[in-house]
Amino acid sequence: MEHLGTGIGWRPEIADGVAELPGVDWVEVVAENLCPGHLPPALQALRERGTTVVPHGVSLGLGGAERPDPARLAALAERAEALGAPLVTEHIAFVRAGGPLTASPAMEAGHLLPVPRTRDALDVLCENIRIAQDALPVPLAVENIAALVAWPDEEMTEGRFLAELVERTGVRLLIDVANLHTNHVNRNEDPATALDELPVEAIAYVHVAGGIERDGVWHDTHAHPVTRPVLDVLAELCARTTPPGILLERDENFPATDELAKELDMIRTVMTEAPAVPVRRGPGTAQEPATEGSPTTGPAPTTGPATTTGPATTTPARQRLAVAQAALLSALVAGTPAPEGFDRRRLLVQSRALADKRASVVAKVAPELPGILGTDYRPSFLGYARHRPMKGGYRQDAMDFAVHLLAENRPADPDARRQLTQWWRDRSGPKPPGRPANRLVRAARLALGRG
């Protein structure tokens, strides 16, 4: 396993500060935010001075019912090659649902959602990861995610689920200790138990990030300082193994560079001072005799072992998983009833969090909209999003939101309405919108007296 050292998530907002931070051995970048042929100059400068750069994907949806999109895999592979990366990382999550497997409209979550820890989900995930491994030029590591909701009738703990995943695919693990803490608060899952069940020698690196607790729910914000409980989970992990790399994540509300340096120093201190403790293995993880290549005795293999699950055998599991994930995502983003067995209060919290994140990201990718709408932007967008799932990414979401407002003869101020109409026209391009959008835009133009 390659030694990475101490790193930080590279973001354009802190590019200058990252270049000045002492003791940063490597950085991680969101893969989808990069154009391989036009790397940001600050990131290129880091590479030229020998800093390792690892692309971190967020859109593959390896835990989804569909097989990975070849175009998304090719894009991730292209970024790995452009950066000269030693590995790439993604998430154990689903990010979209619906579509052909359910004969229903496709929906995008705009967020990482948990997969059920069931045999069906594990079979599908294993095949998806093998597909990804075959398409990528470097090893793949997958990350455990934070969750506000828990699936009913799960068949495995998180640690057991990850251990079997490694055993069946040889994939490496990116362990996020902040996510383990989040699941401790939100789902009453003991981080120490999860760590005891993990094949810790399969860990490629570790994420550390901040969050905040509101009304008994922990929100993994990546916008707040790292808390002591998260550092305690890191200490638990470091007592069991020395991770090859560790990385501080921050995505919003960026502090001064010296504050980031202090957080990195705290992380280094935890790593060096963690006392070694006997590793307690969960049932089935270390009871059998050690064999060469076993995930409990040595580095995880870089290629999958003989266990395979072919397309014919995963089809029923994919269909069952597709129905379950579509029902959950529809409840979260389209206002349909909560699937049986879910905590309705938690689903409401997650639904509101998804809508709020969606509004914030749309405001970033289309800052003109808040400028035109002023204080009406957020309530108007949240009203629009309540029963309208995102279907084509955030930029398309911004366009769809504008069409929705114009069709309702909004905003009320004529000047703002004209600005919004012009904004939409400037971005709609020569290709005419589809039939529903045509109808809405025609109604908007009639309302503006331009029919």
N, C-alpha and C positions, 0 to 999 in steps of 0.2 A: 504494500500500500504506500503510495507516494506521500512523503512528508510535506505538508503545506505550510505549517506554522500558524501565525496569527494574522488574521485578515479582517477586512471590513467591506461591507456592501458598497460598491461604487455607485454613486448617483450624481448626475450633473450638478445638482445644487451644492454639493460638498466636494466637487472635484479638486478645487484648489487646496482645501484643507486636507484631503486624503493624501495629496502629494507631499504635504509637509509633515504628516504624522510619523513619529519615529517608530521603528520596529514593526512596520506593516510589511509582511512577506508576500501577501497576495490579496486580490480583490475578487469579488463576485459581482456579475452584472446580470440584469434581467435580459434574457436572450432576445425576447420579442422587441425590446427597445433599441436594438442595434441594427445597423445596416452594414453588412460585412465589408463592402467596398468603401465605406465612408465612416470609419470609426472616429468618434470624437477626438480632437487633438490631445486633450488631457489624458484620455485613456491610452491613446497610442504612445504618448510620452512615457507612461508607466511601463508599458510593454517594452519599450526601447531601453529602459534602464533595468530590465530583468524581472519585473514584477509579474508573477503568474496571474492570469485572468481566467476565471471559470464562468461559463455561461449557465444561468439558472433559468430554466423554462417554467412558464406558468400556464400554458394553454393546451398542452397535449391531452390532458384528461385521461391519464393512464388507467384510472379507476372507473372509467365510464364503460357502458355496455357495448359501445361501438369499438371496432378495432382502430388503432391510432391512424390519423390522417397522414398518408404518405407525404403530402406537401408540407405539413408541419414538421414531420420528422426530417425531411430534406433540409428545411430551413434551419433546424437546430443543428444538424450535422454541418451545414455550411458555416455557421457561426463558430462552432468548435474548431473547425479547420482554420478559419480566418484569425482566430485568437491564439492558435497553437496551444489549445487547452489540454491539460492532462486527463480531464474527465468532464462530463456534463451532468447536470442534476435536474430533476423534476419532482413532482409531488404524487403521493398516493391519494388521489382525489378524483372526483368527477366535476366537470365544469359546464357540461351541457347535457341535455336529455331530450327525449322525444325523437321525432324523425322516423325513418323507415322501420325500425324494429318495433315501434309501437303504432305505426300508421297515424301519427299525430304530428302537429307542428313542432318544429325544432325550437328549443329554448336555450338561451345562454344564461348562466348564473352570474357571470362577471365576478366570480369568487370561487375559492376552493372549497368544495363540500365533501364531507366524509363518506367513505364507502362502508357498507355494512360488513362487519367481520364475520362473514359466513363462507361456507364452502363454495357456493356459487360465485360470490364476489372474488374469492381467492383464485379460483380457476380462471376466471376472466382476466384478472389482474396479471397472473403469471403469464398467460399467453400474450397479453398486450406488452408486457415488459420484454418478453423474448423477441417480439416483432421489433420493438424499439432498439434492443441490443444489436440485432442484425443490421439495422439501418444506420447506426451511429459509428463513427470512426474511432471513438474512444470509449472507455468504460462509462457506464451509467450508474448514478447513485440516486435513490429515491427518498423523499422526505416524508416523515410523519407530519400530519397537519393538526391544527387546533380546531376544535368543534364546539359549537353552542348546543347542538342537539345530538342525541344518541338514537341509533336505530333500535327498534324493538327486536327481541329474540336473536340477539347476536350469539354466535357459537364459539367465539374465541376471544381471549384478551388481546390487547394491542401487541404486547410482547410476543405472544404465541403466534399471532397473525404475521408479524414481521419475521419471526424466526423461520416459519414455514416458507415464507416468500423467498428468503435468502437461500434456504435449503433447495428449493425447487428451481430457482433461476440463476443463482450465483450473483444476483444484483448486489451492489453495495448500498449502504445506508447513509443518509444524511439525517442525523438525529437533531431535532430542534428541541432544546430543553425548555424553552419558553412555551412550546406547544404542549409538552408533557405537563407543565405547571397549569396551563389553561385547562387541560382535560381533568386535572386533579380538582380544580375549583368547580368546573361546569358539569363534570360527569362523575365526580367522586372516584377517580381512578388513581391509584397510588403510583407515583413515578418510580419509586424504588422497586416495586413489583415488576413494572414494565422493563426496567433496566436489568433486573435479575433474569428475565426471560429472553433478553436480546442476545444474539451472537455478536458481542461487542467488537470482536476482531473484524467484522464486516463493515465497521464504521469508516466512512471516507473522511468525513469531517462533521463538525457540530455547529449549529446555529444558536446564537444567544440574542434575545431581543426584549424590548420593554412592552408593557401593556398597562391596563388600568382596570380596576374593579368598580362596577356600577350595579347597585341593586342586587348584589350577590352573584353577578355574572362577570367573568373575566373576559375582557376584550383584548385580543392580541393585536394591538394597534400598530406596532413598529413606529410609534410616534412619541413614546415616553421613555424615560430612563429605565435601565435594567433594574429590577427590584431584587431585594435580598432573597425572597423565596425562589426566584429563577436561578440565582447564583447557587443556592443550596442544592437545587437539582443538578446543576453543573458539577458541583462538588461530589455528589453521589455518583455521577457518571465517571468522573476522573478518578474516583477511588477504585473503580473496577477496571479501567483501562486508560492508557494515554492516547487520546485521539490524535490522528495524524494532522488534523487542522481544526481551527476554531475561528468563527467569524461573527462579528458584531453586525447586526442588521438595524438599519434605520431608514424609514421611507418618507417620513413627514416631520414637520416641526423640528427641523435640524438645529441642534445646539451649536455653540461655538466649538471651534476645533479643540480647544483645551479640555472641554467637557467630554468630547469623544475620546481624547487621549486618556482621561481619567477612567472612563468606562473600560477601555482596553486594558489599562493597568490592573483594574479590579479583576478582570477575567483572567489575566496572567497569574495574579496572586492566587486565585482559587485553584488554578491548574497545578501550581507548584506546591501548594500547602495541603491539598486533599489527602487525607490519610488513607492508606490502602486498607481495604476491608475484604474479608472472604466473600467471594462471589457466590451468591445463592442462586442456583438455577431452578427454574420452575419445572413442573412435571413434563417429562419428555424432552428436555433440552440438553441434559448431560447425564442421563442414566445409562445410555448404551456405551459400549466400549468405543474409544476414540479410533477413528480410521483416517487415512490420508485424505485430505481435502474436505473433511467434515467441517461444517460451519462452527462446531463447538471446539475445534482443536487447532485451527490455523486460519490463515487468510481465506476469505471467501473466494471461490473460483471465479474467474472472469468470464467464463462461458457457462451456460446452463448445463446441469447434469442430465442424466438420461431421462428423467421424468418428463413426459411431454403430455400436452393436452391439445389435440388437433382441432381444426375448425369444426369438424363434424360433431365432436363431443362437447364443445363449448356452446354450440348454438342454443340448446335449451336453456342453459345457464344465462347466456346473454339475453335471451328474451325475457326470462323472469327478472333479471336485474334491470333491464330496460324499463319494464313496467313499473317496478318499485321506484327507480330513480326519477322517472317522469312524474309519478304521482307526488313525490316529495318536492321536486323543483316547482311543479305547478302550484302547490300549496304555498311555496315561498315567494314566488314572483308573479303569480296570476290570480291569487285570491281564491283558489279552489279549496274545498274542505281538507282538513288535515287527514293524512292517511291513518288508519287504525294503528294504535299502539304508540304514537308519538305524543310527546308532551306538548300540548297546544300552546301553553304559555311560552315555552322555549321557541317553538316555531314562530310565534309572533315576534319575539325578540330578534330572531335571526332574520325574519322577513324585513323588519324595519331597518336592521343593520345593512342588509343587502341594498335596499332602496336608497338609504342614505349614502352608502359608498358609490352607488351608481350615479347619484346626483353630483357627488363631489368629483368623480372622474370625468363625467361629461363637462362639468364646468372647467376642468383643466384642458381637455382636448378642444373645447369650443368656448373659450373665455368670452367671446362676443355675446353669448346668450345671457349670462348674468349681467353683462354691461347693458344690454338692451332692456332686459326685464327688471333689473334692479332687485329690490327686496321680494318681488313676486316670483323670482326664479325658482327658489327651492320649493315653496309650497306648490307651485304649478307643476314642477317636475315630479314631485312625490305623488301628486294626484294623477298625473299621466301614467306613472309607472305602476300604480297599484294593481292594475289588471292587464298590463301590457308587458309581457316578457321581452327582454332584449333578444334580438334575433341575428344581428350582424355586426357585433362589436360596438364600441363606444362612439365612434365617429358616425356610424349609421344611426345609432340611437339618438344622437344630437339632431340629425336631419329629420328623423321620424318625429321627434318631439316638436320641432319647428312646424312641420306639416300639420300635426295635431292641433297646435295652437291656432294656426291660420284658418284651419277648417272650422274652428269654433269662433271665428271672428275676434280672436284675441292676438295680442293684448288690447285692452280697451282704448288705450291712447293711440290715435291714428298715426302719429309720427313714429311711435315704437313699432306699430304694425307694419308700416312701410319699411322700416329698417330691417325687421325680421324677414319680410318678403325678399328684400334685396340680398340679405345674408344667405337665404336658402337658394336663390337663383344663382348667386356667385359660386356655389358649391355643388349644385346639382349636376353640372356637366352637360354634355350634349345628349347623353342617353336619357330618354324620357323615363320617368318613374313607372312602376307597375300600375296595374289597374286601380287598386285601392288608393295609392298615393295620387294617381291622376284625378280620381274623383274628389279627393280632399283638396288638392291644389286648385282644381277648377272652382270648388266652392269658396276657397279663400279669395281667388281672383274676383269672383262675382261679388263677394263681400266688400272687396276693395274698389269695386266699380271698374274692374279691368277685364271683365269677362270677354 
